[in-house]
Amino acid sequence: MKHYIVYILDRDGRVSLVHDIRCKDDLDALHAGESFSLRNAIEIWQERRLVARVKLGNAALNVQDMQCL
C-alpha cells in the first residue's frame, strides 16, 4: 500500500483539512478521495507529486481547469 495525502480546500483554494490515506495505486487514491469532493475541492498528493485535483462535487472540467489534468 502506498501513502497519499488528501488536502481538503476551502472556497478560496486554501488547505483547510488534511487526510492521510493508504491505497494500492493512484486510481484507488482518486476513488478514495472523490468522497471528500462532495463538499469541497480536493488535491491528492503522493509525497511531492500531485496525483489529482478534483473540483467541488466532482464537477466537470473545462478549459480553465488545465492545471487539473
N, CA, C and O atoms as a Tripos MOL2 file, in Angstrom:
@<TRIPOS>MOLECULE
protein
  276   275    69     0     0
PROTEIN
NO_CHARGES

@<TRIPOS>ATOM
      1 N           0.8450   -1.1860    0.0000 N.3       1 MET1
      2 CA          0.0000    0.0000    0.0000 C.3       1 MET1
      3 C           0.8850    1.2430    0.0000 C.2       1 MET1
      4 O           1.9280    1.2850    0.6520 O.2       1 MET1
      5 N           0.4500    2.2360   -0.7350 N.am      2 LYS2
      6 CA          1.1970    3.4860   -0.8400 C.3       2 LYS2
      7 C           0.5160    4.5830   -0.0210 C.2       2 LYS2
      8 O          -0.6990    4.5710    0.1770 O.2       2 LYS2
      9 N           1.3140    5.5120    0.4410 N.am      3 HIS3
     10 CA          0.8210    6.6150    1.2570 C.3       3 HIS3
     11 C           0.4500    7.7970    0.3660 C.2       3 HIS3
     12 O           1.2400    8.2110   -0.4820 O.2       3 HIS3
     13 N          -0.7520    8.3390    0.5590 N.am      4 TYR4
     14 CA         -1.2400    9.5240   -0.1460 C.3       4 TYR4
     15 C          -1.7760   10.5090    0.8850 C.2       4 TYR4
     16 O          -2.1280   10.1380    2.0050 O.2       4 TYR4
     17 N          -1.8270   11.7630    0.4790 N.am      5 ILE5
     18 CA         -2.4210   12.8010    1.3210 C.3       5 ILE5
     19 C          -3.5290   13.4860    0.5290 C.2       5 ILE5
     20 O          -3.3300   13.8940   -0.6160 O.2       5 ILE5
     21 N          -4.6930   13.6050    1.1520 N.am      6 VAL6
     22 CA         -5.8160   14.3270    0.5510 C.3       6 VAL6
     23 C          -5.9120   15.6720    1.2560 C.2       6 VAL6
     24 O          -6.1140   15.7380    2.4680 O.2       6 VAL6
     25 N          -5.7640   16.7410    0.4840 N.am      7 TYR7
     26 CA         -5.9120   18.0930    1.0130 C.3       7 TYR7
     27 C          -7.3130   18.5750    0.6850 C.2       7 TYR7
     28 O          -7.7020   18.6180   -0.4830 O.2       7 TYR7
     29 N          -8.0680   18.9360    1.7020 N.am      8 ILE8
     30 CA         -9.4060   19.4900    1.5390 C.3       8 ILE8
     31 C          -9.2450   21.0050    1.4310 C.2       8 ILE8
     32 O          -8.6580   21.6370    2.3090 O.2       8 ILE8
     33 N          -9.7670   21.5810    0.3540 N.am      9 LEU9
     34 CA         -9.5900   23.0080    0.0900 C.3       9 LEU9
     35 C         -10.8410   23.7960    0.4630 C.2       9 LEU9
     36 O         -11.9640   23.3250    0.2800 O.2       9 LEU9
     37 N         -10.6330   25.0020    0.9870 N.am     10 ASP10
     38 CA        -11.7760   25.8670    1.2730 C.3      10 ASP10
     39 C         -12.1940   26.5820   -0.0090 C.2      10 ASP10
     40 O         -11.6190   26.3380   -1.0700 O.2      10 ASP10
     41 N         -13.1720   27.4480    0.0790 N.am     11 ARG11
     42 CA        -13.6950   28.1440   -1.1110 C.3      11 ARG11
     43 C         -12.6720   29.0470   -1.7980 C.2      11 ARG11
     44 O         -12.8150   29.3780   -2.9750 O.2      11 ARG11
     45 N         -11.6300   29.4450   -1.0450 N.am     12 ASP12
     46 CA        -10.5730   30.2810   -1.6170 C.3      12 ASP12
     47 C          -9.4010   29.4610   -2.1390 C.2      12 ASP12
     48 O          -8.3980   30.0250   -2.5760 O.2      12 ASP12
     49 N          -9.5170   28.1320   -2.0980 N.am     13 GLY13
     50 CA         -8.4640   27.2620   -2.5970 C.3      13 GLY13
     51 C          -7.3380   27.0060   -1.6080 C.2      13 GLY13
     52 O          -6.2940   26.4700   -1.9780 O.2      13 GLY13
     53 N          -7.5430   27.3840   -0.3570 N.am     14 ARG14
     54 CA         -6.5320   27.1360    0.6840 C.3      14 ARG14
     55 C          -6.8340   25.8260    1.3950 C.2      14 ARG14
     56 O          -7.9910   25.4210    1.5090 O.2      14 ARG14
     57 N          -5.7900   25.1700    1.8700 N.am     15 VAL15
     58 CA         -5.9430   23.9080    2.5810 C.3      15 VAL15
     59 C          -6.6340   24.1470    3.9180 C.2      15 VAL15
     60 O          -6.1920   24.9680    4.7210 O.2      15 VAL15
     61 N          -7.7230   23.4200    4.1430 N.am     16 SER16
     62 CA         -8.4330   23.5590    5.4110 C.3      16 SER16
     63 C          -8.3220   22.2890    6.2670 C.2      16 SER16
     64 O          -8.3490   22.3720    7.4950 O.2      16 SER16
     65 N          -8.2000   21.1320    5.6370 N.am     17 LEU17
     66 CA         -8.0340   19.8600    6.3460 C.3      17 LEU17
     67 C          -7.0970   18.9610    5.5600 C.2      17 LEU17
     68 O          -6.9330   19.1180    4.3500 O.2      17 LEU17
     69 N          -6.4890   18.0210    6.2610 N.am     18 VAL18
     70 CA         -5.5680   17.0670    5.6330 C.3      18 VAL18
     71 C          -5.9310   15.6680    6.1030 C.2      18 VAL18
     72 O          -6.1430   15.4380    7.2940 O.2      18 VAL18
     73 N          -6.0010   14.7260    5.1500 N.am     19 HIS19
     74 CA         -6.2700   13.3260    5.4860 C.3      19 HIS19
     75 C          -5.1760   12.4520    4.8850 C.2      19 HIS19
     76 O          -4.8610   12.5760    3.7010 O.2      19 HIS19
     77 N          -4.6030   11.5780    5.6870 N.am     20 ASP20
     78 CA         -3.6670   10.5660    5.2000 C.3      20 ASP20
     79 C          -4.4720    9.3380    4.8090 C.2      20 ASP20
     80 O          -5.3440    8.8910    5.5540 O.2      20 ASP20
     81 N          -4.1700    8.7930    3.6270 N.am     21 ILE21
     82 CA         -4.8320    7.5660    3.2030 C.3      21 ILE21
     83 C          -3.7860    6.6050    2.6520 C.2      21 ILE21
     84 O          -2.7190    7.0230    2.2020 O.2      21 ILE21
     85 N          -4.0970    5.3390    2.6910 N.am     22 ARG22
     86 CA         -3.2310    4.2970    2.1170 C.3      22 ARG22
     87 C          -4.0320    3.6110    1.0220 C.2      22 ARG22
     88 O          -5.1510    3.1500    1.2440 O.2      22 ARG22
     89 N          -3.4330    3.5520   -0.1730 N.am     23 CYS23
     90 CA         -4.1150    2.9810   -1.3290 C.3      23 CYS23
     91 C          -3.1290    2.1630   -2.1490 C.2      23 CYS23
     92 O          -1.9150    2.3270   -2.0260 O.2      23 CYS23
     93 N          -3.6650    1.2760   -2.9910 N.am     24 LYS24
     94 CA         -2.7850    0.4200   -3.7820 C.3      24 LYS24
     95 C          -2.1510    1.1520   -4.9590 C.2      24 LYS24
     96 O          -1.0460    0.8040   -5.3760 O.2      24 LYS24
     97 N          -2.8430    2.1790   -5.5090 N.am     25 ASP25
     98 CA         -2.2930    2.9260   -6.6430 C.3      25 ASP25
     99 C          -3.0260    4.2710   -6.7740 C.2      25 ASP25
    100 O          -3.9000    4.5960   -5.9710 O.2      25 ASP25
    101 N          -2.6520    5.0360   -7.7960 N.am     26 ASP26
    102 CA         -3.2390    6.3640   -7.9970 C.3      26 ASP26
    103 C          -4.7460    6.3160   -8.2100 C.2      26 ASP26
    104 O          -5.4720    7.1530   -7.6730 O.2      26 ASP26
    105 N          -5.2270    5.3440   -8.9910 N.am     27 LEU27
    106 CA         -6.6630    5.2570   -9.2460 C.3      27 LEU27
    107 C          -7.4380    4.9370   -7.9750 C.2      27 LEU27
    108 O          -8.5290    5.4630   -7.7550 O.2      27 LEU27
    109 N          -6.8760    4.0810   -7.1500 N.am     28 ASP28
    110 CA         -7.5020    3.7690   -5.8680 C.3      28 ASP28
    111 C          -7.5380    5.0190   -4.9800 C.2      28 ASP28
    112 O          -8.5280    5.2670   -4.2910 O.2      28 ASP28
    113 N          -6.4560    5.7990   -5.0010 N.am     29 ALA29
    114 CA         -6.4080    7.0440   -4.2190 C.3      29 ALA29
    115 C          -7.4260    8.0510   -4.7420 C.2      29 ALA29
    116 O          -8.0810    8.7350   -3.9570 O.2      29 ALA29
    117 N          -7.5620    8.1450   -6.0570 N.am     30 LEU30
    118 CA         -8.5530    9.0510   -6.6380 C.3      30 LEU30
    119 C          -9.9560    8.6260   -6.2350 C.2      30 LEU30
    120 O         -10.7770    9.4660   -5.8660 O.2      30 LEU30
    121 N         -10.2320    7.3510   -6.3010 N.am     31 HIS31
    122 CA        -11.5490    6.8490   -5.8990 C.3      31 HIS31
    123 C         -11.8210    7.1500   -4.4200 C.2      31 HIS31
    124 O         -12.9180    7.5780   -4.0610 O.2      31 HIS31
    125 N         -10.8270    6.9260   -3.5730 N.am     32 ALA32
    126 CA        -10.9850    7.2020   -2.1410 C.3      32 ALA32
    127 C         -11.1660    8.6970   -1.8930 C.2      32 ALA32
    128 O         -11.9530    9.0920   -1.0330 O.2      32 ALA32
    129 N         -10.4510    9.5190   -2.6300 N.am     33 GLY33
    130 CA        -10.5170   10.9600   -2.4380 C.3      33 GLY33
    131 C         -11.7930   11.6040   -2.9440 C.2      33 GLY33
    132 O         -12.1930   12.6610   -2.4560 O.2      33 GLY33
    133 N         -12.4360   10.9750   -3.9240 N.am     34 GLU34
    134 CA        -13.6530   11.5580   -4.5020 C.3      34 GLU34
    135 C         -14.7480   11.7850   -3.4670 C.2      34 GLU34
    136 O         -15.5270   12.7290   -3.5940 O.2      34 GLU34
    137 N         -14.8190   10.9510   -2.4620 N.am     35 SER35
    138 CA        -15.8630   11.1270   -1.4460 C.3      35 SER35
    139 C         -15.6880   12.4420   -0.6920 C.2      35 SER35
    140 O         -16.6620   13.0010   -0.1880 O.2      35 SER35
    141 N         -14.4510   12.9400   -0.6100 N.am     36 PHE36
    142 CA        -14.2060   14.2320    0.0400 C.3      36 PHE36
    143 C         -14.6500   15.4070   -0.8310 C.2      36 PHE36
    144 O         -14.8470   16.5110   -0.3230 O.2      36 PHE36
    145 N         -14.8110   15.1790   -2.1430 N.am     37 SER37
    146 CA        -15.1460   16.2770   -3.0580 C.3      37 SER37
    147 C         -16.6300   16.6090   -3.0630 C.2      37 SER37
    148 O         -17.0560   17.5170   -3.7770 O.2      37 SER37
    149 N         -17.4180   15.8930   -2.2830 N.am     38 LEU38
    150 CA        -18.8500   16.1840   -2.2350 C.3      38 LEU38
    151 C         -19.1270   17.5450   -1.6130 C.2      38 LEU38
    152 O         -20.1330   18.1820   -1.9240 O.2      38 LEU38
    153 N         -18.2270   17.9920   -0.7290 N.am     39 ARG39
    154 CA        -18.4190   19.2800   -0.0440 C.3      39 ARG39
    155 C         -17.3180   20.2860   -0.3340 C.2      39 ARG39
    156 O         -17.4960   21.4780   -0.0800 O.2      39 ARG39
    157 N         -16.1800   19.8330   -0.8630 N.am     40 ASN40
    158 CA        -15.0370   20.7180   -1.0970 C.3      40 ASN40
    159 C         -14.2350   20.2290   -2.2950 C.2      40 ASN40
    160 O         -14.2980   19.0550   -2.6610 O.2      40 ASN40
    161 N         -13.4880   21.1350   -2.8980 N.am     41 ALA41
    162 CA        -12.4870   20.7300   -3.8800 C.3      41 ALA41
    163 C         -11.3410   20.0780   -3.1120 C.2      41 ALA41
    164 O         -11.1030   20.4050   -1.9500 O.2      41 ALA41
    165 N         -10.6300   19.1520   -3.7670 N.am     42 ILE42
    166 CA         -9.5380   18.4600   -3.0900 C.3      42 ILE42
    167 C          -8.3170   18.3580   -3.9910 C.2      42 ILE42
    168 O          -8.4150   18.5070   -5.2090 O.2      42 ILE42
    169 N          -7.1770   18.1040   -3.3830 N.am     43 GLU43
    170 CA         -5.9640   17.7140   -4.0920 C.3      43 GLU43
    171 C          -5.4650   16.4350   -3.4480 C.2      43 GLU43
    172 O          -5.5110   16.2790   -2.2270 O.2      43 GLU43
    173 N          -4.9870   15.5170   -4.2850 N.am     44 ILE44
    174 CA         -4.4100   14.2700   -3.7930 C.3      44 ILE44
    175 C          -2.9320   14.2730   -4.1740 C.2      44 ILE44
    176 O          -2.5740   14.4700   -5.3350 O.2      44 ILE44
    177 N          -2.0840   14.0520   -3.1750 N.am     45 TRP45
    178 CA         -0.6360   14.0690   -3.3750 C.3      45 TRP45
    179 C          -0.0280   12.7640   -2.9000 C.2      45 TRP45
    180 O          -0.5100   12.1450   -1.9520 O.2      45 TRP45
    181 N           1.0340   12.3590   -3.5690 N.am     46 GLN46
    182 CA          1.8930   11.2750   -3.0920 C.3      46 GLN46
    183 C           3.2860   11.8750   -2.9990 C.2      46 GLN46
    184 O           3.9420   12.1320   -4.0080 O.2      46 GLN46
    185 N           3.7200   12.0890   -1.7720 N.am     47 GLU47
    186 CA          4.9620   12.8040   -1.4810 C.3      47 GLU47
    187 C           4.9170   14.1730   -2.1730 C.2      47 GLU47
    188 O           4.0230   14.9660   -1.8770 O.2      47 GLU47
    189 N           5.8420   14.4690   -3.0740 N.am     48 ARG48
    190 CA          5.8620   15.7860   -3.7450 C.3      48 ARG48
    191 C           5.1400   15.7850   -5.0890 C.2      48 ARG48
    192 O           5.1790   16.7750   -5.8190 O.2      48 ARG48
    193 N           4.4880   14.6860   -5.4130 N.am     49 ARG49
    194 CA          3.8350   14.5350   -6.7170 C.3      49 ARG49
    195 C           2.3290   14.7470   -6.5950 C.2      49 ARG49
    196 O           1.6480   14.0570   -5.8360 O.2      49 ARG49
    197 N           1.8260   15.7150   -7.3580 N.am     50 LEU50
    198 CA          0.3830   15.9310   -7.4210 C.3      50 LEU50
    199 C          -0.2250   14.8120   -8.2550 C.2      50 LEU50
    200 O           0.1280   14.6330   -9.4200 O.2      50 LEU50
    201 N          -1.1270   14.0720   -7.6600 N.am     51 VAL51
    202 CA         -1.7900   12.9770   -8.3530 C.3      51 VAL51
    203 C          -3.0210   13.4970   -9.0830 C.2      51 VAL51
    204 O          -3.2320   13.1840  -10.2540 O.2      51 VAL51
    205 N          -3.8410   14.2990   -8.3830 N.am     52 ALA52
    206 CA         -5.0810   14.7930   -8.9920 C.3      52 ALA52
    207 C          -5.6320   15.9720   -8.2210 C.2      52 ALA52
    208 O          -5.3930   16.1340   -7.0250 O.2      52 ALA52
    209 N          -6.3760   16.7880   -8.9430 N.am     53 ARG53
    210 CA         -7.2290   17.8180   -8.3450 C.3      53 ARG53
    211 C          -8.6480   17.4670   -8.7330 C.2      53 ARG53
    212 O          -8.9250   17.1350   -9.8860 O.2      53 ARG53
    213 N          -9.5420   17.5420   -7.7670 N.am     54 VAL54
    214 CA        -10.9480   17.2320   -8.0230 C.3      54 VAL54
    215 C         -11.7640   18.4420   -7.5820 C.2      54 VAL54
    216 O         -11.6460   18.9160   -6.4520 O.2      54 VAL54
    217 N         -12.5940   18.9300   -8.5030 N.am     55 LYS55
    218 CA        -13.4270   20.0870   -8.2010 C.3      55 LYS55
    219 C         -14.5570   19.7160   -7.2490 C.2      55 LYS55
    220 O         -14.9140   18.5460   -7.1130 O.2      55 LYS55
    221 N         -15.1060   20.7190   -6.6030 N.am     56 LEU56
    222 CA        -16.2540   20.5480   -5.7120 C.3      56 LEU56
    223 C         -17.3350   19.7380   -6.4120 C.2      56 LEU56
    224 O         -17.7370   20.0620   -7.5300 O.2      56 LEU56
    225 N         -17.8010   18.6920   -5.7580 N.am     57 GLY57
    226 CA        -18.8530   17.8520   -6.3280 C.3      57 GLY57
    227 C         -18.4180   17.0410   -7.5170 C.2      57 GLY57
    228 O         -19.2530   16.5120   -8.2520 O.2      57 GLY57
    229 N         -17.1010   16.9340   -7.7220 N.am     58 ASN58
    230 CA        -16.5390   16.2250   -8.8710 C.3      58 ASN58
    231 C         -17.0940   16.8120  -10.1710 C.2      58 ASN58
    232 O         -17.3760   16.0820  -11.1210 O.2      58 ASN58
    233 N         -17.2470   18.1280  -10.2000 N.am     59 ALA59
    234 CA        -17.7930   18.8400  -11.3560 C.3      59 ALA59
    235 C         -16.9100   18.6250  -12.5830 C.2      59 ALA59
    236 O         -15.7140   18.3540  -12.4740 O.2      59 ALA59
    237 N         -17.5240   18.7520  -13.7320 N.am     60 ALA60
    238 CA        -16.7970   18.5710  -14.9870 C.3      60 ALA60
    239 C         -15.7100   19.6160  -15.1570 C.2      60 ALA60
    240 O         -15.8570   20.7620  -14.7340 O.2      60 ALA60
    241 N         -14.6190   19.2040  -15.7820 N.am     61 LEU61
    242 CA        -13.5230   20.1250  -16.0560 C.3      61 LEU61
    243 C         -13.8380   20.9580  -17.2870 C.2      61 LEU61
    244 O         -14.6210   20.5530  -18.1450 O.2      61 LEU61
    245 N         -13.2170   22.1280  -17.3600 N.am     62 ASN62
    246 CA        -13.3380   22.9600  -18.5530 C.3      62 ASN62
    247 C         -11.9400   23.5060  -18.8880 C.2      62 ASN62
    248 O         -10.9670   23.1740  -18.2110 O.2      62 ASN62
    249 N         -11.8440   24.3220  -19.9060 N.am     63 VAL63
    250 CA        -10.5380   24.7820  -20.3850 C.3      63 VAL63
    251 C          -9.7760   25.5710  -19.3140 C.2      63 VAL63
    252 O          -8.5450   25.5680  -19.3200 O.2      63 VAL63
    253 N         -10.4660   26.2330  -18.4130 N.am     64 GLN64
    254 CA         -9.8030   26.9720  -17.3320 C.3      64 GLN64
    255 C          -9.1980   26.0220  -16.2900 C.2      64 GLN64
    256 O          -8.4320   26.4600  -15.4320 O.2      64 GLN64
    257 N          -9.5250   24.7520  -16.3550 N.am     65 ASP65
    258 CA         -9.0420   23.7830  -15.3650 C.3      65 ASP65
    259 C          -7.8420   22.9810  -15.8760 C.2      65 ASP65
    260 O          -7.6040   21.8700  -15.4030 O.2      65 ASP65
    261 N          -7.0960   23.5160  -16.8160 N.am     66 MET66
    262 CA         -5.9920   22.7590  -17.4080 C.3      66 MET66
    263 C          -5.0280   22.2500  -16.3430 C.2      66 MET66
    264 O          -4.4400   21.1820  -16.5160 O.2      66 MET66
    265 N          -4.8520   22.9780  -15.2530 N.am     67 GLN67
    266 CA         -3.9390   22.5220  -14.2080 C.3      67 GLN67
    267 C          -4.4880   21.3010  -13.4740 C.2      67 GLN67
    268 O          -3.7520   20.6510  -12.7330 O.2      67 GLN67
    269 N          -5.7640   20.9770  -13.6660 N.am     68 CYS68
    270 CA         -6.3530   19.8010  -13.0280 C.3      68 CYS68
    271 C          -6.0630   18.5230  -13.7990 C.2      68 CYS68
    272 O          -6.2370   17.4240  -13.2720 O.2      68 CYS68
    273 N          -5.6210   18.6600  -15.0430 N.am     69 LEU69
    274 CA         -5.3950   17.4720  -15.8690 C.3      69 LEU69
    275 C          -4.0610   16.8440  -15.6200 C.2      69 LEU69
    276 O          -3.7280   15.8340  -16.2410 O.2      69 LEU69
@<TRIPOS>BOND
     1     1     2 1
     2     2     3 1
     3     3     4 2
     4     3     5 am
     5     5     6 1
     6     6     7 1
     7     7     8 2
     8     7     9 am
     9     9    10 1
    10    10    11 1
    11    11    12 2
    12    11    13 am
    13    13    14 1
    14    14    15 1
    15    15    16 2
    16    15    17 am
    17    17    18 1
    18    18    19 1
    19    19    20 2
    20    19    21 am
    21    21    22 1
    22    22    23 1
    23    23    24 2
    24    23    25 am
    25    25    26 1
    26    26    27 1
    27    27    28 2
    28    27    29 am
    29    29    30 1
    30    30    31 1
    31    31    32 2
    32    31    33 am
    33    33    34 1
    34    34    35 1
    35    35    36 2
    36    35    37 am
    37    37    38 1
    38    38    39 1
    39    39    40 2
    40    39    41 am
    41    41    42 1
    42    42    43 1
    43    43    44 2
    44    43    45 am
    45    45    46 1
    46    46    47 1
    47    47    48 2
    48    47    49 am
    49    49    50 1
    50    50    51 1
    51    51    52 2
    52    51    53 am
    53    53    54 1
    54    54    55 1
    55    55    56 2
    56    55    57 am
    57    57    58 1
    58    58    59 1
    59    59    60 2
    60    59    61 am
    61    61    62 1
    62    62    63 1
    63    63    64 2
    64    63    65 am
    65    65    66 1
    66    66    67 1
    67    67    68 2
    68    67    69 am
    69    69    70 1
    70    70    71 1
    71    71    72 2
    72    71    73 am
    73    73    74 1
    74    74    75 1
    75    75    76 2
    76    75    77 am
    77    77    78 1
    78    78    79 1
    79    79    80 2
    80    79    81 am
    81    81    82 1
    82    82    83 1
    83    83    84 2
    84    83    85 am
    85    85    86 1
    86    86    87 1
    87    87    88 2
    88    87    89 am
    89    89    90 1
    90    90    91 1
    91    91    92 2
    92    91    93 am
    93    93    94 1
    94    94    95 1
    95    95    96 2
    96    95    97 am
    97    97    98 1
    98    98    99 1
    99    99   100 2
   100    99   101 am
   101   101   102 1
   102   102   103 1
   103   103   104 2
   104   103   105 am
   105   105   106 1
   106   106   107 1
   107   107   108 2
   108   107   109 am
   109   109   110 1
   110   110   111 1
   111   111   112 2
   112   111   113 am
   113   113   114 1
   114   114   115 1
   115   115   116 2
   116   115   117 am
   117   117   118 1
   118   118   119 1
   119   119   120 2
   120   119   121 am
   121   121   122 1
   122   122   123 1
   123   123   124 2
   124   123   125 am
   125   125   126 1
   126   126   127 1
   127   127   128 2
   128   127   129 am
   129   129   130 1
   130   130   131 1
   131   131   132 2
   132   131   133 am
   133   133   134 1
   134   134   135 1
   135   135   136 2
   136   135   137 am
   137   137   138 1
   138   138   139 1
   139   139   140 2
   140   139   141 am
   141   141   142 1
   142   142   143 1
   143   143   144 2
   144   143   145 am
   145   145   146 1
   146   146   147 1
   147   147   148 2
   148   147   149 am
   149   149   150 1
   150   150   151 1
   151   151   152 2
   152   151   153 am
   153   153   154 1
   154   154   155 1
   155   155   156 2
   156   155   157 am
   157   157   158 1
   158   158   159 1
   159   159   160 2
   160   159   161 am
   161   161   162 1
   162   162   163 1
   163   163   164 2
   164   163   165 am
   165   165   166 1
   166   166   167 1
   167   167   168 2
   168   167   169 am
   169   169   170 1
   170   170   171 1
   171   171   172 2
   172   171   173 am
   173   173   174 1
   174   174   175 1
   175   175   176 2
   176   175   177 am
   177   177   178 1
   178   178   179 1
   179   179   180 2
   180   179   181 am
   181   181   182 1
   182   182   183 1
   183   183   184 2
   184   183   185 am
   185   185   186 1
   186   186   187 1
   187   187   188 2
   188   187   189 am
   189   189   190 1
   190   190   191 1
   191   191   192 2
   192   191   193 am
   193   193   194 1
   194   194   195 1
   195   195   196 2
   196   195   197 am
   197   197   198 1
   198   198   199 1
   199   199   200 2
   200   199   201 am
   201   201   202 1
   202   202   203 1
   203   203   204 2
   204   203   205 am
   205   205   206 1
   206   206   207 1
   207   207   208 2
   208   207   209 am
   209   209   210 1
   210   210   211 1
   211   211   212 2
   212   211   213 am
   213   213   214 1
   214   214   215 1
   215   215   216 2
   216   215   217 am
   217   217   218 1
   218   218   219 1
   219   219   220 2
   220   219   221 am
   221   221   222 1
   222   222   223 1
   223   223   224 2
   224   223   225 am
   225   225   226 1
   226   226   227 1
   227   227   228 2
   228   227   229 am
   229   229   230 1
   230   230   231 1
   231   231   232 2
   232   231   233 am
   233   233   234 1
   234   234   235 1
   235   235   236 2
   236   235   237 am
   237   237   238 1
   238   238   239 1
   239   239   240 2
   240   239   241 am
   241   241   242 1
   242   242   243 1
   243   243   244 2
   244   243   245 am
   245   245   246 1
   246   246   247 1
   247   247   248 2
   248   247   249 am
   249   249   250 1
   250   250   251 1
   251   251   252 2
   252   251   253 am
   253   253   254 1
   254   254   255 1
   255   255   256 2
   256   255   257 am
   257   257   258 1
   258   258   259 1
   259   259   260 2
   260   259   261 am
   261   261   262 1
   262   262   263 1
   263   263   264 2
   264   263   265 am
   265   265   266 1
   266   266   267 1
   267   267   268 2
   268   267   269 am
   269   269   270 1
   270   270   271 1
   271   271   272 2
   272   271   273 am
   273   273   274 1
   274   274   275 1
   275   275   276 2
@<TRIPOS>SUBSTRUCTURE
     1 MET1         2 RESIDUE 1 A MET
     2 LYS2         6 RESIDUE 1 A LYS
     3 HIS3        10 RESIDUE 1 A HIS
     4 TYR4        14 RESIDUE 1 A TYR
     5 ILE5        18 RESIDUE 1 A ILE
     6 VAL6        22 RESIDUE 1 A VAL
     7 TYR7        26 RESIDUE 1 A TYR
     8 ILE8        30 RESIDUE 1 A ILE
     9 LEU9        34 RESIDUE 1 A LEU
    10 ASP10       38 RESIDUE 1 A ASP
    11 ARG11       42 RESIDUE 1 A ARG
    12 ASP12       46 RESIDUE 1 A ASP
    13 GLY13       50 RESIDUE 1 A GLY
    14 ARG14       54 RESIDUE 1 A ARG
    15 VAL15       58 RESIDUE 1 A VAL
    16 SER16       62 RESIDUE 1 A SER
    17 LEU17       66 RESIDUE 1 A LEU
    18 VAL18       70 RESIDUE 1 A VAL
    19 HIS19       74 RESIDUE 1 A HIS
    20 ASP20       78 RESIDUE 1 A ASP
    21 ILE21       82 RESIDUE 1 A ILE
    22 ARG22       86 RESIDUE 1 A ARG
    23 CYS23       90 RESIDUE 1 A CYS
    24 LYS24       94 RESIDUE 1 A LYS
    25 ASP25       98 RESIDUE 1 A ASP
    26 ASP26      102 RESIDUE 1 A ASP
    27 LEU27      106 RESIDUE 1 A LEU
    28 ASP28      110 RESIDUE 1 A ASP
    29 ALA29      114 RESIDUE 1 A ALA
    30 LEU30      118 RESIDUE 1 A LEU
    31 HIS31      122 RESIDUE 1 A HIS
    32 ALA32      126 RESIDUE 1 A ALA
    33 GLY33      130 RESIDUE 1 A GLY
    34 GLU34      134 RESIDUE 1 A GLU
    35 SER35      138 RESIDUE 1 A SER
    36 PHE36      142 RESIDUE 1 A PHE
    37 SER37      146 RESIDUE 1 A SER
    38 LEU38      150 RESIDUE 1 A LEU
    39 ARG39      154 RESIDUE 1 A ARG
    40 ASN40      158 RESIDUE 1 A ASN
    41 ALA41      162 RESIDUE 1 A ALA
    42 ILE42      166 RESIDUE 1 A ILE
    43 GLU43      170 RESIDUE 1 A GLU
    44 ILE44      174 RESIDUE 1 A ILE
    45 TRP45      178 RESIDUE 1 A TRP
    46 GLN46      182 RESIDUE 1 A GLN
    47 GLU47      186 RESIDUE 1 A GLU
    48 ARG48      190 RESIDUE 1 A ARG
    49 ARG49      194 RESIDUE 1 A ARG
    50 LEU50      198 RESIDUE 1 A LEU
    51 VAL51      202 RESIDUE 1 A VAL
    52 ALA52      206 RESIDUE 1 A ALA
    53 ARG53      210 RESIDUE 1 A ARG
    54 VAL54      214 RESIDUE 1 A VAL
    55 LYS55      218 RESIDUE 1 A LYS
    56 LEU56      222 RESIDUE 1 A LEU
    57 GLY57      226 RESIDUE 1 A GLY
    58 ASN58      230 RESIDUE 1 A ASN
    59 ALA59      234 RESIDUE 1 A ALA
    60 ALA60      238 RESIDUE 1 A ALA
    61 LEU61      242 RESIDUE 1 A LEU
    62 ASN62      246 RESIDUE 1 A ASN
    63 VAL63      250 RESIDUE 1 A VAL
    64 GLN64      254 RESIDUE 1 A GLN
    65 ASP65      258 RESIDUE 1 A ASP
    66 MET66      262 RESIDUE 1 A MET
    67 GLN67      266 RESIDUE 1 A GLN
    68 CYS68      270 RESIDUE 1 A CYS
    69 LEU69      274 RESIDUE 1 A LEU
